[in-house]
Amino acid sequence: MSDRYSVFTAPRGGVMTREVGVITGELELHTGAADDGTLTLRVRYAGAAEWYTIDGGPYRLHDPRDHEVLHEIVVNLLHRPQP
């Protein structure tokens, strides 16, 4: 499994998680891709210990080599300026 991590500021409205609902503020994104393409998307408050699953999914990549590009796309979508 390959793992990627990035810190970002949540967009207006926050990020919806399965466990605790919406979280806001400075967050850290973790994406993980298994050899079979299974994708994990988790988020936590930056510096905190507990991770939360981003609502949606399950997610699967057609080609696990796309993981790094997908991670950057997700970070950019979550961190984009709000209108």
C-alpha positions as CSV (number, residue, x, y, z in Angstrom):
1,M,0.0,0.0,0.0
2,S,1.2,3.5,-0.8
3,D,0.3,6.4,1.5
4,R,0.2,10.2,0.9
5,Y,-0.4,13.0,3.5
6,S,-1.2,16.7,3.1
7,V,-2.2,19.5,5.4
8,F,-4.9,21.9,4.1
9,T,-7.6,24.3,5.4
10,A,-11.1,22.9,5.0
11,P,-13.4,24.5,2.5
12,R,-16.4,26.5,3.5
13,G,-18.9,23.9,4.9
14,G,-16.0,21.6,6.0
15,V,-15.4,18.0,5.1
16,M,-18.2,15.4,5.8
17,T,-17.0,12.3,7.7
18,R,-18.8,9.1,8.5
19,E,-17.9,9.0,12.2
20,V,-18.4,12.6,13.4
21,G,-20.1,14.5,10.6
22,V,-18.6,17.8,9.3
23,I,-15.1,18.9,10.5
24,T,-13.6,22.2,9.7
25,G,-10.3,24.1,10.2
26,E,-6.8,23.0,9.5
27,L,-7.0,19.4,8.5
28,E,-4.7,16.6,7.3
29,L,-5.7,14.3,4.4
30,H,-4.4,10.8,4.2
31,T,-5.0,8.7,1.0
32,G,-3.9,5.1,0.7
33,A,-4.0,2.9,-2.3
34,A,-3.7,-0.9,-2.1
35,D,-2.2,-3.1,-4.9
36,D,-5.7,-4.0,-6.0
37,G,-6.7,-0.3,-6.4
38,T,-8.7,-0.1,-3.1
39,L,-8.5,3.6,-2.1
40,T,-8.7,4.9,1.5
41,L,-9.6,8.6,2.1
42,R,-9.3,9.8,5.7
43,V,-9.0,13.2,7.4
44,R,-8.1,14.4,10.8
45,Y,-7.5,17.7,12.6
46,A,-3.9,18.6,11.9
47,G,-1.7,17.2,14.6
48,A,-4.5,15.1,16.2
49,A,-4.3,11.3,16.6
50,E,-7.8,10.2,15.5
51,W,-8.6,9.8,11.8
52,Y,-12.0,9.9,10.3
53,T,-13.3,8.4,7.0
54,I,-14.4,10.9,4.4
55,D,-18.0,10.2,3.6
56,G,-18.7,8.3,0.3
57,G,-17.2,5.4,-1.4
58,P,-16.1,2.7,-1.5
59,Y,-13.4,4.0,-3.8
60,R,-11.3,2.0,-6.2
61,L,-8.6,3.1,-8.7
62,H,-8.5,1.4,-12.1
63,D,-4.7,1.7,-11.9
64,P,-3.1,2.0,-8.4
65,R,-0.2,4.0,-10.0
66,D,-2.7,6.9,-10.3
67,H,-2.7,7.3,-6.5
68,E,-0.3,10.2,-6.3
69,V,-2.1,12.2,-9.0
70,L,-5.5,11.5,-7.3
71,H,-4.2,12.6,-3.9
72,E,-3.1,16.0,-5.4
73,I,-6.5,16.4,-7.1
74,V,-8.4,15.7,-3.8
75,V,-6.2,18.1,-1.8
76,N,-6.7,20.8,-4.5
77,L,-10.4,20.3,-4.5
78,L,-10.7,20.5,-0.7
79,H,-8.4,23.5,-0.5
80,R,-9.7,25.6,-3.4
81,P,-10.7,29.2,-2.7
82,Q,-14.4,29.6,-2.1
83,P,-16.5,32.0,-4.2
